[in-house]
Amino acid sequence: MDALIERIDQLSAPGAFLDFHVDPGLPLLGQLGALKEDLLQWQLPGGKVLDVGWYPEFDASGSFRILLIDGTDWDVPLFSAQAHSLSQLQEQLRLAVAHAGWKV
């Protein structure tokens, strides 16, 4: 997961928001304090924003939400997905970046 985040960070413009402190060696539900709405946000080439958060924040029934936004149009994402595990999150991040026209 760290390598994927690093690769996306390399694609993005300066000023990415990275507050992802989830240990892949531990169960997600044992890390509820790290599962918040604002986890990751990148400004990708072409004016796109890739955003990741956990909704509802700190809630065991939540999930990761992955959004690809064109500019500031948060009401109509170009890509929207949910993930309930880190492996699902990785796959959805790859799909979102591919949808933006990039490969990681």
Summary of the structure (lengths in Angstrom):
residues: 104
radius of gyration: 12.9
end to end distance: 11.8
largest distance: 37.4
contacts: 287
relative contact order: 0.19
helix: 30%
strand: 27%
